[in-house]
Amino acid sequence: MSTTNFNKFFEKISILSEEKDLSALAVDLNDIYESNKKTELFIKDLLNNPLNKEELLDKLLEIEMELDHINWHYRSLKREVKEL
């Protein structure tokens, strides 16, 4: 996790509430951001490099895992925003 991005997210969202701990919201935003960058790299690698069947399947699994990770943080973020 990029501490710099987490701190920026936390600083931006801290105006939403002085009482509520918004670190989980900042973590969700940061993880979605970081996973998106990873997914983009995986897809670029898939498009720009020759891959055999096994390598292609591995790359697709990596993409799927990142998308699952993004989805988990998306659902968590939705819960946090509803509570605001």
C-alpha positions as CSV (number, residue, x, y, z in Angstrom):
1,M,0.0,0.0,0.0
2,S,1.3,3.4,-0.9
3,T,1.4,5.4,2.3
4,T,1.6,8.7,0.4
5,N,-1.6,7.9,-1.5
6,F,-3.3,6.6,1.6
7,N,-2.4,9.9,3.4
8,K,-3.8,11.9,0.5
9,F,-7.0,10.0,0.5
10,F,-7.4,10.2,4.2
11,E,-6.7,14.0,4.2
12,K,-9.3,14.5,1.4
13,I,-12.1,12.5,3.1
14,S,-11.4,13.8,6.6
15,I,-13.7,16.8,5.9
16,L,-16.7,14.4,5.8
17,S,-16.7,13.7,9.6
18,E,-14.7,14.8,12.6
19,E,-16.1,12.0,14.9
20,K,-16.0,9.0,12.6
21,D,-12.7,7.1,11.9
22,L,-12.5,7.2,8.1
23,S,-9.3,5.2,7.8
24,A,-11.2,2.2,6.4
25,L,-12.6,4.4,3.6
26,A,-9.2,5.7,2.8
27,V,-7.8,2.1,2.7
28,D,-10.6,1.0,0.3
29,L,-9.9,4.0,-2.0
30,N,-6.2,3.4,-1.9
31,D,-6.5,-0.4,-2.6
32,I,-8.9,0.2,-5.5
33,Y,-6.5,2.7,-6.9
34,E,-3.4,0.5,-6.5
35,S,-5.3,-2.6,-7.8
36,N,-6.5,-0.7,-10.8
37,K,-2.9,0.1,-11.7
38,K,-1.9,-3.5,-11.3
39,T,-4.7,-4.7,-13.5
40,E,-3.8,-2.2,-16.2
41,L,-0.2,-3.6,-16.2
42,F,-1.4,-7.2,-16.4
43,I,-3.6,-6.3,-19.4
44,K,-0.8,-4.4,-21.1
45,D,1.5,-7.4,-20.5
46,L,-1.1,-9.7,-21.9
47,L,-1.6,-7.6,-25.0
48,N,2.1,-6.8,-25.7
49,N,3.9,-10.1,-25.1
50,P,3.6,-13.4,-26.8
51,L,2.2,-15.9,-24.3
52,N,1.6,-19.6,-24.5
53,K,-1.6,-21.2,-23.3
54,E,-0.3,-21.7,-19.7
55,E,1.1,-18.1,-19.5
56,L,-2.2,-16.7,-20.8
57,L,-4.2,-18.6,-18.2
58,D,-1.9,-17.4,-15.5
59,K,-2.2,-13.8,-16.6
60,L,-6.0,-14.2,-16.7
61,L,-6.0,-15.6,-13.2
62,E,-3.9,-12.6,-12.0
63,I,-6.4,-10.2,-13.6
64,E,-9.3,-12.1,-12.0
65,M,-7.7,-12.0,-8.6
66,E,-7.1,-8.2,-8.8
67,L,-10.7,-7.7,-10.0
68,D,-12.0,-9.7,-7.0
69,H,-9.8,-7.6,-4.8
70,I,-11.3,-4.4,-6.3
71,N,-14.8,-5.7,-5.9
72,W,-14.2,-6.5,-2.2
73,H,-13.0,-3.0,-1.6
74,Y,-15.8,-1.5,-3.7
75,R,-18.4,-3.3,-1.5
76,S,-16.6,-2.2,1.7
77,L,-16.5,1.4,0.4
78,K,-20.2,1.3,-0.4
79,R,-21.0,0.3,3.2
80,E,-18.7,3.0,4.6
81,V,-20.3,5.7,2.4
82,K,-23.8,4.6,3.4
83,E,-22.9,5.1,7.0
84,L,-21.8,8.7,6.4
